[in-house]
Amino acid sequence: MADKNFKSSLETLLKKDSRLVDKDKELNLAMIRELADKTDEKLIELLLSNEEATKKFFLTVKNVLVFKQHDFKFFLDANQIDNSYTDYENRIGLASGNRLLKDSGDVVLNFPFKDCVLEGGQSTEEGTDEYFLYNEEKDKYEVKVTKRKEIFFNEVCTSPEIADTPKG
């Protein structure tokens, strides 16, 4: 429970520095980590202004406080300080703004005709396909290269194979 209270007070403390928050007023973990790596003076002062943060992230050596960067960054990661792990718990996918596209009812992958297929030869990234042709004069196979052939053809699909497009 003490760590949860400390996490909350640390978040409040870090939000006092406008450089550490994004446009949505959420903490920017990447910026915090970057400033910690650089031992940014303002970040250090901010942490030193809180007694609990000073005890947790600083070590006293001959009356000098030494910033424990590793401990600070580990705490940020372990306690999910920037909330990046909680927006879409256990969900991966394309998003627009803060919404996953699969949650939106208005996302459609459109093709010119629902019963057509575009078949592409995707054997290489360069847009070429290699094949072997037997040369009778040399009595061996030779490698031939041709441009990729993409075929657009119409195939009649059954009704269940065609998804209904939402009417908008």
N, C-alpha and C positions, 0 to 999 in steps of 0.2 A: 504494500500500500504506500509505503514511503517513496518508492521509486515512481509510482504513478503520480503522486503529488508533486514530486520533483520534476517529472516530465512536464506537467502542466505549468509549473512556475517557470521552467526553462523556456518553454514555448512562448509564454507571455513576455519573458525577458528578451528573447531574440527578436520578437515582433516590434520591439521598441526601435530597432535599427531598420530604417526604410530600405536599406540595400538588401536586406535578408528576406523580404517578402515580395511576392509577385503581385500582379494587378488584381488578383482575386483575394488579396490579403492572406494568402497561405504562405507558409515558410518555403523558401527556395533552398532545398538541401544542397544542390550543386554549388550555389554561391556560398553557403555557409562553409562547406568543405574546402572550397577554394581559398576563402579568407583564412580559414584555420591553417591550411598548408602554408600560407604566406605569413603566418603569425601577425595578422592585421591588428594594428594598435587599437582601433575602435572596438573590434570584437573582443580583444583581451580585456579592455577597460570595462566593457559591458559585462563580461563574465565575472570580473573581479568585484563588480558592484553588488553581486549577490553572494552572501556568505556561504550558502550551501554549494553553489557552483564553484566557488573558490576552493572549498574543501575537496570537492570531487575531481576537479580538473587541474589542480595546481599542486606542485610539490615544493616544499620549503627546503632549500639547500643553503646553509650559512646565511640565514635571514633574507634570502632572495627567492621569490616565487618563480617556479619554472612551469610553463604551460605543458600539460601532457596531451599533446595533439592526438595521439593514437587513442587514448581513453575517451577523449571528447568525441572523435569521429565514430568510434565504436558505439558509444552511447546513442548517438544520433541514429545510426543504422539499426541497432538492436531495438530501439524504442519507437521506430518509425515516426520520427519527429516531423517529417514533411508531409505526412498523410498520403504519400504516393501509393502505399500498399492497400489502402482501404477504399479507394474510389470504385474499383471494379473487382471485388474480392473473387479470386479464382476464375476470372473471366478475361479472355484474350480476344481481340478482334479490332476491326476498323472502327474509328470513332469520328464523329463530327462534333466539335466542341466537347461537352462533357457527356454526350450520349453515344452509346455503342450503336452502330448502324443496324445491327441485327435486331435491336429493340425498337427501331423505327419502322412503322408500317409503310412508309413511303419510299423505300429503297427498292429499285428494280434494275436488273441487268437487262438492257434492251438489245435485241437483235433486229435486223431489218425485217425478217420473216421468222416466225416461230418454228416453222418446219424446215429451216435451212441449216446447213452445217458448213462451217469453215474448217477445212482440214489442212493443217500446215505440216510440212516436213520439218520437224524441230530437232534434227539429229545434231546440228552444230549451231553455235551462236553467230557465226559469220554469215549465215544466209546461204550456205552451200551444202550440198550433200555429196558424199563420196560413194562410188560403187566400183565394182570390179568387172572388167570385160575381158574375155578371153581373146588373145591375139594369136591367130593360127600361124601367121608368118614367123613370129618369134617363139611360138609354142609355150606361151606363158600368159598369166593374167596380168593385166595392167590396171592401175588405179585411174579412174576417171572422175572428174569433178564437174558437177552441174549446179546451176542456180537452184535454189529451193523452189519447189513447185507447190503453190498453195491453191487448193481447189475449193471453190464455193459451189456447192450443189444443193439441190432441193430434194428433200426426202420427206415423204408423207409420214407424219407421226400420228400415233393414236391419241385420242383425246386425253387419257390420263398422263401421257408423256408431256403434255403442254400445260404449263402452269398458267392460271388466269392472271392477267395483269390487273392491278387495282385501278379502278376508274377514278380519276382525279379531276 
